[in-house]
Amino acid sequence: MHTFDLSMEHITKIEGNASVKLKVENNKVKDVKFATEEYKRFFTEALKDKPLAAIPAHLSRICGTCSNSHIMCAIEACENVLGIKATEQTKLMRNLMMHGLMIRDHALHLYLFAMPDIFGKDAFLEFDESDPIQHKLLHDGFDVKSAGNFLATLIAGRSVHATLPTIGGFLKFPEPASVNEAIERLKNVRPAVLRLIEIFKNAPFHFDRQTKYMALVPEKTYGYINGVLETSAGEKYEEKDFRSHLEKTVIPYSQAIGYKYEGEGYMVGALARLNLAKDKLHTKTKKSATEVLKLFPSTDIFYNNLAQAIEILHSVDESIDLLSQNTFKPEEIIKAEPKNDIVGVGVVEAPRGTLYHKIIMGKNGKAESGEVIVPTGQNQVNIERDIGVLVQNLLNKPEYADNLEEDKRAVEFEIEKLIRAYDPCMSCAAHFLVVDWNMK
C-alpha cells in the first residue's frame, strides 16, 4: 500500500511551465493540483487605452505558437466593434491562414512532443535514421511542418505573429507562383499525414472518461472561424453569448483562471471539434479516413492527438481546393470609425480549442477593457480531474504494489503522457522534468 507525495515541478514536451502535486495515502489519491506556473502578464490590463488598430498585434504576444489564432480572434472582435463585414476574399484568406496554423501547430505537437512517447524516445531527434520507419517519420515531421509554415507565410506574412492580416482585410495578397508552390507542397505531404494518422490510430495509450465537450461548430464546412458554440449535451450558444455558459473558477495555486460548464469541467480542442463536427470534414478527408473516423465521437483523451492528425489532413485537403479554385486580387482595407460603449466579441478555434476575445470600447476610439479566455484555461479543471482518476486506476492494478521506486517513475510518465495528450499551452517554452519525491 503506497503512501507518498508527488511533486512534478516541470512537465516535459509541452508549451510552457506547468506543475503537478499529488498526494497518495494507502493507495488512495487524496489530492491533485495541476497548475500553470507562468507568471501573469496582464495582457488585458495593458489593453486599456489602446487604439483598435494596435489590439490584434498586442494580443498576439500572449503566445508564440498560437499567435495567429489570437490575431484572428482579436480582428474579429475589433470588426464587430466597428460593424465591419469582411469580403469573401478576406474570409477565404483567413480560412487559409487558420489552416496553415493548424498544419504547423499540430505537426509540432504530434511529431516533436507526442510521438517520442510511442517509440520510447525522450525526444524526436533521438529517432534512428538507420531505421526505415523512424527515418521516414523524421523527414515527414519536418516536411509537414514546413508545408504549414509555407502556407501561413504565403497568406499571413509569417507563420507566427503574422504581419499581413489586419482589421478590415489584408495588407498584401498571394502571388500566383507562390500559390502554385503551396499547392505542390501540400499535395506532397498528404501521404505523410496519412502515415501520421495511422501512427496515432495504433498508439498504445488509452484513457477513457466521460466528460463534456464544447467547440465552435460551423454550419457547413469544418473550420475554425465561424459557427455556433455547441456542447456534447446538445446546447447551442451564439458567439456573443459565450459568458452566459462559461463559469470562471479561481484556482488559488495556479497562475491561470479555470472554467467550468454547468458546474463541471469540460474539454475543448481537436477531440471536441471532431466529436461534434466530423460530418463536416472535407469529402476527400472523410474518404481517406473512413475507418478511423468510426472511432469518433470518443471519450478517449488520447484520441485528441488522433483528432489533431485528422485535422491536418482536412486542412491540407481544403487548402489545396481553396488555393486551386480561387485567384487573389488586391482589395482596399475596409475602414470604419469606432463608437463608444460598444462590445465586440471574437471566437475562433485555436489549435488547442476555443479561444475568446472581448473588447469594450471607451472614449476617443480606444479600448476601455477586455477579456481573453484561452483553451488551456478551460481544460485545466478537466486535466486535474483526469490526473487523479488516471493515478487511482494505476494504483488499483496489482503490478503497482511491488516496487515503490519503479511505481513512482511509472506514475510520473503516465501523468506526463496524459497531459501531453491535451496539448496544453502554458506559454512558449518547454522544460525538462524535475521530480521531487517527499516520502513518508
C-alpha positions as CSV (number, residue, x, y, z in Angstrom):
1,M,0.0,0.0,0.0
2,H,1.7,3.1,-1.2
3,T,1.8,6.5,0.6
4,F,3.7,9.3,-1.0
5,D,3.6,12.9,-2.1
6,L,4.5,13.6,-5.8
7,S,5.8,16.9,-6.9
8,M,6.4,17.4,-10.6
9,E,7.8,20.9,-11.0
10,H,8.0,21.0,-14.7
11,I,6.3,18.9,-17.3
12,T,8.3,17.9,-20.4
13,K,7.4,18.5,-24.0
14,I,4.5,20.9,-23.6
15,E,4.3,24.6,-24.3
16,G,5.5,26.5,-21.2
17,N,5.6,25.8,-17.5
18,A,3.2,23.6,-15.6
19,S,3.4,21.5,-12.4
20,V,1.6,18.7,-10.7
21,K,1.4,18.0,-6.9
22,L,-0.3,14.8,-5.9
23,K,-0.9,13.1,-2.5
24,V,-1.4,9.4,-2.1
25,E,-2.3,7.7,1.2
26,N,-2.7,4.0,1.5
27,N,-3.0,3.6,-2.3
28,K,-5.8,6.3,-2.5
29,V,-5.4,9.6,-4.3
30,K,-6.3,12.2,-1.8
31,D,-5.4,15.5,-3.5
32,V,-4.3,16.6,-7.0
33,K,-3.2,20.1,-8.0
34,F,-2.4,20.8,-11.7
35,A,-1.1,24.4,-12.0
36,T,0.0,26.8,-14.7
37,E,3.4,28.2,-13.4
38,E,3.9,31.0,-15.9
39,Y,3.7,34.4,-14.2
40,K,0.7,36.5,-15.0
41,R,1.5,39.1,-17.8
42,F,-1.6,41.2,-17.6
43,F,-2.3,41.5,-21.3
44,T,-5.9,42.5,-20.8
45,E,-4.8,45.2,-18.3
46,A,-2.3,46.5,-20.9
47,L,-5.2,46.5,-23.4
48,K,-6.7,49.6,-21.8
49,D,-6.5,52.9,-23.8
50,K,-5.1,51.1,-26.8
51,P,-6.5,52.1,-30.2
52,L,-8.3,49.3,-32.0
53,A,-5.6,49.1,-34.7
54,A,-3.0,48.1,-32.1
55,I,-5.0,45.4,-30.4
56,P,-4.5,42.3,-32.7
57,A,-0.7,42.6,-32.6
58,H,-0.8,43.3,-28.9
59,L,-2.9,40.3,-28.0
60,S,-0.9,38.0,-30.4
61,R,2.0,38.4,-28.0
62,I,0.1,36.3,-25.4
63,C,1.5,33.2,-27.2
64,G,4.2,32.5,-29.8
65,T,3.0,29.2,-31.2
66,C,-0.7,30.2,-31.2
67,S,-0.2,33.8,-32.1
68,N,-2.0,33.8,-35.4
69,S,-5.2,32.5,-33.8
70,H,-5.0,35.4,-31.3
71,I,-4.6,37.8,-34.2
72,M,-7.6,36.3,-36.0
73,C,-9.7,36.3,-32.8
74,A,-8.8,39.9,-32.0
75,I,-9.5,41.1,-35.5
76,E,-13.0,39.5,-35.3
77,A,-13.7,41.2,-32.0
78,C,-12.5,44.6,-33.4
79,E,-14.5,44.3,-36.6
80,N,-17.6,43.5,-34.5
81,V,-17.0,46.7,-32.6
82,L,-16.7,48.6,-35.9
83,G,-19.5,46.9,-37.7
84,I,-17.2,45.7,-40.5
85,K,-18.2,42.8,-42.7
86,A,-15.3,41.1,-44.3
87,T,-15.3,40.5,-48.1
88,E,-15.5,37.0,-49.5
89,Q,-11.8,37.0,-50.4
90,T,-10.8,38.1,-46.9
91,K,-12.9,35.3,-45.5
92,L,-11.2,32.9,-47.9
93,M,-7.7,34.1,-46.9
94,R,-8.5,34.0,-43.2
95,N,-9.6,30.3,-43.6
96,L,-6.3,29.6,-45.3
97,M,-4.3,31.4,-42.6
98,M,-6.0,29.2,-40.0
99,H,-5.4,26.0,-42.0
100,G,-1.7,26.9,-42.2
101,L,-1.7,27.4,-38.4
102,M,-3.3,24.1,-37.8
103,I,-1.0,22.1,-40.0
104,R,2.1,23.7,-38.5
105,D,1.0,23.7,-34.8
106,H,-0.5,20.2,-34.8
107,A,2.6,18.8,-36.6
108,L,4.8,20.5,-34.0
109,H,2.9,18.8,-31.2
110,L,2.4,15.4,-32.7
111,Y,5.8,14.8,-34.1
112,L,8.1,16.6,-31.6
113,F,6.1,16.2,-28.4
114,A,3.7,13.3,-28.5
115,M,5.3,10.8,-31.0
116,P,8.5,10.1,-28.9
117,D,6.3,8.5,-26.2
118,I,5.0,6.0,-28.8
119,F,8.5,5.0,-29.8
120,G,10.0,5.0,-26.3
121,K,12.2,8.0,-27.0
122,D,12.9,11.1,-24.9
123,A,12.9,13.4,-28.0
124,F,12.0,13.4,-31.6
125,L,15.7,13.9,-32.7
126,E,16.6,10.6,-31.0
127,F,14.8,8.8,-33.8
128,D,17.1,6.3,-35.5
129,E,18.0,7.4,-39.1
130,S,19.1,3.9,-39.9
131,D,15.6,2.5,-39.0
132,P,13.4,2.9,-42.2
133,I,10.3,3.8,-40.3
134,Q,11.9,6.2,-37.9
135,H,13.9,7.8,-40.8
136,K,10.7,8.3,-42.7
137,L,8.9,9.9,-39.7
138,L,11.7,12.2,-39.0
139,H,11.5,13.6,-42.5
140,D,7.7,13.5,-42.5
141,G,7.7,15.7,-39.4
142,F,9.8,18.5,-40.9
143,D,8.1,18.3,-44.3
144,V,4.5,18.6,-42.9
145,K,5.5,21.4,-40.5
146,S,7.3,23.2,-43.4
147,A,4.2,22.9,-45.6
148,G,2.1,24.6,-42.9
149,N,4.7,27.3,-42.4
150,F,4.8,28.0,-46.1
151,L,1.0,28.3,-46.3
152,A,0.8,30.5,-43.3
153,T,3.7,32.8,-44.5
154,L,2.1,33.0,-48.0
155,I,-1.2,34.2,-46.6
156,A,-0.3,35.9,-43.4
157,G,3.3,37.1,-43.9
158,R,4.7,35.0,-41.1
159,S,3.8,31.7,-39.5
160,V,3.9,33.3,-36.1
161,H,2.9,36.9,-35.2
162,A,1.5,37.4,-38.7
163,T,2.1,40.8,-40.3
164,L,-0.5,40.9,-43.2
165,P,-3.9,40.3,-41.7
166,T,-5.5,43.4,-40.3
167,I,-8.8,44.9,-39.2
168,G,-10.8,45.1,-42.5
169,G,-8.7,42.9,-44.7
170,F,-5.1,42.0,-45.7
171,L,-2.1,44.2,-46.4
172,K,-0.8,42.0,-49.2
173,F,-2.0,39.3,-51.5
174,P,-0.5,36.0,-52.7
175,E,1.3,35.8,-56.0
176,P,0.3,33.0,-58.4
177,A,3.8,31.4,-58.4
178,S,3.8,31.1,-54.6
179,V,0.2,29.8,-54.7
180,N,1.2,27.0,-57.0
181,E,4.2,26.2,-54.8
182,A,1.9,26.0,-51.8
183,I,-0.4,23.6,-53.6
184,E,2.5,21.3,-54.6
185,R,3.9,21.3,-51.1
186,L,0.5,20.4,-49.6
187,K,0.0,17.6,-52.2
188,N,3.5,16.2,-51.5
189,V,2.9,15.9,-47.7
190,R,-0.5,14.3,-47.9
191,P,0.9,10.7,-47.8
192,A,2.9,11.7,-44.7
193,V,-0.2,12.9,-43.0
194,L,-1.9,9.6,-43.7
195,R,1.0,7.8,-42.1
196,L,0.7,10.2,-39.1
197,I,-2.9,9.2,-38.7
198,E,-2.0,5.6,-38.8
199,I,0.6,6.1,-36.1
200,F,-1.8,7.7,-33.7
201,K,-4.6,5.3,-34.5
202,N,-2.4,2.5,-33.4
203,A,-0.8,4.3,-30.4
204,P,-0.9,2.0,-27.3
205,F,-2.1,4.7,-24.9
206,H,-5.8,5.0,-23.9
207,F,-7.7,6.8,-21.1
208,D,-11.4,6.9,-21.2
209,R,-13.5,9.2,-19.0
210,Q,-16.9,10.7,-19.6
211,T,-16.8,14.5,-19.8
212,K,-18.5,17.3,-21.7
213,Y,-17.1,18.7,-24.9
214,M,-17.5,22.2,-26.4
215,A,-16.5,23.7,-29.7
216,L,-17.3,26.3,-32.3
217,V,-19.2,24.3,-34.9
218,P,-19.6,25.7,-38.4
219,E,-22.9,25.4,-40.3
220,K,-21.4,23.7,-43.3
221,T,-17.7,23.1,-43.8
222,Y,-15.4,22.0,-40.9
223,G,-13.5,25.1,-40.0
224,Y,-12.0,27.3,-37.2
225,I,-13.5,30.8,-37.5
226,N,-17.3,30.9,-37.9
227,G,-20.1,28.9,-36.3
228,V,-22.2,28.4,-33.2
229,L,-20.9,27.2,-29.9
230,E,-22.1,23.7,-29.3
231,T,-21.7,21.2,-26.4
232,S,-21.8,17.4,-26.4
233,A,-25.1,17.7,-24.5
234,G,-26.7,19.4,-27.5
235,E,-26.8,23.0,-26.2
236,K,-26.1,25.8,-28.7
237,Y,-25.0,29.4,-28.0
238,E,-24.3,32.4,-30.2
239,E,-20.7,33.7,-30.0
240,K,-21.7,36.9,-28.4
241,D,-23.3,35.0,-25.5
242,F,-20.2,33.0,-24.5
243,R,-20.1,34.4,-21.0
244,S,-23.6,33.1,-20.2
245,H,-22.3,29.5,-20.1
246,L,-18.6,29.7,-19.0
247,E,-18.2,29.8,-15.3
248,K,-15.0,31.4,-14.1
249,T,-13.2,29.3,-11.4
250,V,-10.4,30.6,-9.3
251,I,-7.7,28.0,-8.8
252,P,-5.6,29.5,-6.0
253,Y,-2.4,27.5,-6.7
254,S,-2.4,28.2,-10.5
255,Q,-1.5,31.4,-12.3
256,A,-4.4,30.8,-14.8
257,I,-8.1,31.1,-14.2
258,G,-10.1,27.9,-14.8
259,Y,-13.6,27.5,-16.3
260,K,-16.5,25.1,-15.8
261,Y,-19.7,24.5,-17.6
262,E,-22.8,23.8,-15.5
263,G,-20.5,23.3,-12.5
264,E,-18.3,20.7,-14.1
265,G,-15.1,20.6,-16.1
266,Y,-15.2,20.2,-19.9
267,M,-12.9,19.7,-22.8
268,V,-12.1,21.9,-25.8
269,G,-9.7,21.1,-28.6
270,A,-9.4,18.8,-31.6
271,L,-11.2,15.9,-29.9
272,A,-14.2,18.1,-29.0
273,R,-14.3,19.5,-32.6
274,L,-14.2,16.1,-34.2
275,N,-16.8,14.7,-31.7
276,L,-19.2,17.5,-32.6
277,A,-18.5,18.1,-36.3
278,K,-16.8,15.1,-38.0
279,D,-19.5,15.0,-40.6
280,K,-18.4,18.4,-41.9
281,L,-14.8,17.4,-42.8
282,H,-13.6,17.7,-46.4
283,T,-15.0,15.0,-48.6
284,K,-11.6,13.7,-49.6
285,T,-10.5,13.6,-45.9
286,K,-13.6,11.5,-45.0
287,K,-12.9,9.1,-47.8
288,S,-9.2,8.6,-46.8
289,A,-10.0,8.4,-43.1
290,T,-13.3,6.4,-43.3
291,E,-12.3,3.6,-40.9
292,V,-10.5,5.8,-38.3
293,L,-13.5,8.3,-38.2
294,K,-15.6,5.4,-36.9
295,L,-13.8,5.8,-33.6
296,F,-15.5,9.2,-33.1
297,P,-17.2,10.5,-31.1
298,S,-14.8,9.2,-28.5
299,T,-14.2,9.6,-24.7
300,D,-10.6,8.6,-25.1
301,I,-8.5,11.6,-24.2
302,F,-5.5,10.2,-26.1
303,Y,-7.6,10.4,-29.3
304,N,-7.2,14.1,-29.1
305,N,-3.9,13.5,-30.8
306,L,-5.5,11.3,-33.4
307,A,-8.1,14.1,-34.0
308,Q,-5.3,16.6,-34.5
309,A,-3.8,14.3,-37.2
310,I,-7.1,14.1,-38.9
311,E,-7.5,17.9,-38.8
312,I,-4.1,18.2,-40.5
313,L,-5.4,16.1,-43.3
314,H,-8.6,18.2,-43.6
315,S,-6.6,21.4,-43.6
316,V,-4.4,20.0,-46.3
317,D,-7.3,18.9,-48.5
318,E,-9.3,22.1,-48.1
319,S,-6.3,24.4,-48.6
320,I,-5.5,22.6,-51.9
321,D,-9.1,23.2,-53.1
322,L,-9.2,26.8,-51.9
323,L,-5.9,27.7,-53.5
324,S,-6.6,25.8,-56.7
325,Q,-10.1,27.2,-57.3
326,N,-9.6,30.9,-56.5
327,T,-7.5,33.8,-57.6
328,F,-6.4,36.6,-55.3
329,K,-6.7,40.3,-56.2
330,P,-5.7,43.4,-54.3
331,E,-8.5,44.9,-52.2
332,E,-8.9,48.1,-50.2
333,I,-8.9,47.8,-46.4
334,I,-12.4,48.3,-45.1
335,K,-12.4,51.1,-42.5
336,A,-14.9,52.4,-40.0
337,E,-15.0,54.7,-37.0
338,P,-15.4,53.2,-33.6
339,K,-18.3,54.2,-31.3
340,N,-18.3,54.4,-27.5
341,D,-19.7,51.7,-25.3
342,I,-19.7,49.1,-27.9
343,V,-18.7,45.5,-27.1
344,G,-17.0,43.3,-29.7
345,V,-16.6,39.5,-29.3
346,G,-14.3,37.3,-31.3
347,V,-14.4,33.5,-31.1
348,V,-12.2,31.1,-33.1
349,E,-11.0,27.6,-32.8
350,A,-7.3,27.8,-31.9
351,P,-5.2,24.6,-32.3
352,R,-5.9,23.7,-28.6
353,G,-9.5,24.7,-28.5
354,T,-12.0,27.5,-28.4
355,L,-10.5,31.0,-27.9
356,Y,-12.5,34.0,-26.8
357,H,-11.6,37.7,-27.1
358,K,-13.9,40.5,-25.9
359,I,-13.2,44.2,-26.4
360,I,-15.2,47.0,-24.7
361,M,-14.8,50.4,-26.3
362,G,-14.4,53.6,-24.3
363,K,-13.9,57.2,-25.3
364,N,-11.8,58.5,-28.2
365,G,-11.9,55.3,-30.1
366,K,-9.7,53.4,-27.6
367,A,-10.4,50.2,-25.7
368,E,-11.8,50.6,-22.2
369,S,-11.3,47.0,-21.2
370,G,-11.2,43.4,-22.5
371,E,-11.2,39.7,-21.7
372,V,-9.3,36.8,-23.1
373,I,-10.2,33.2,-22.4
374,V,-7.7,30.6,-23.7
375,P,-8.2,26.9,-24.4
376,T,-5.8,25.6,-21.7
377,G,-7.5,27.7,-19.1
378,Q,-10.8,25.9,-20.0
379,N,-9.1,22.5,-19.9
380,Q,-7.4,23.0,-16.6
381,V,-10.2,21.6,-14.4
382,N,-10.6,18.5,-16.7
383,I,-6.9,17.8,-16.8
384,E,-6.6,17.9,-13.0
385,R,-9.5,15.5,-12.6
386,D,-8.2,13.2,-15.2
387,I,-4.8,13.0,-13.4
388,G,-6.5,11.9,-10.2
389,V,-8.6,9.2,-12.0
390,L,-5.5,8.0,-14.0
391,V,-3.3,7.6,-10.9
392,Q,-6.0,5.9,-9.0
393,N,-6.5,3.4,-11.9
394,L,-2.8,2.7,-11.9
395,L,-2.6,2.2,-8.1
396,N,-5.5,-0.3,-8.3
397,K,-3.5,-2.5,-10.6
398,P,-1.8,-5.5,-8.9
399,E,1.5,-4.7,-10.7
400,Y,1.7,-1.4,-8.9
401,A,2.1,-2.9,-5.5
402,D,5.7,-4.2,-5.5
403,N,8.5,-1.7,-6.1
404,L,7.8,1.8,-4.9
405,E,10.6,3.5,-6.9
406,E,9.6,1.8,-10.1
407,D,6.0,2.6,-9.5
408,K,6.7,6.3,-8.9
409,R,8.6,6.6,-12.2
410,A,5.7,4.8,-14.0
411,V,3.2,7.2,-12.4
412,E,5.2,10.2,-13.5
413,F,5.4,9.0,-17.0
414,E,1.7,8.2,-17.3
415,I,0.8,11.7,-15.9
416,E,3.1,13.4,-18.5
417,K,1.6,11.4,-21.4
418,L,-1.9,12.3,-20.3
419,I,-1.1,16.0,-20.0
420,R,0.6,15.9,-23.4
421,A,-2.5,14.3,-24.9
422,Y,-4.3,17.6,-24.1
423,D,-1.5,19.6,-25.8
424,P,-1.7,22.4,-23.2
425,C,-0.1,25.7,-24.0
426,M,1.2,27.4,-20.8
427,S,3.5,29.8,-22.7
428,C,6.1,29.3,-25.4
429,A,8.8,27.2,-23.8
430,A,9.3,23.5,-23.0
431,H,11.3,22.3,-20.0
432,F,12.8,19.2,-18.6
433,L,11.2,17.3,-15.8
434,V,12.5,17.5,-12.3
435,V,10.6,15.4,-9.8
436,D,10.9,16.0,-6.0
437,W,9.6,13.0,-4.0
438,N,8.8,13.7,-0.4
439,M,8.4,10.3,1.2
440,K,6.5,9.4,4.4
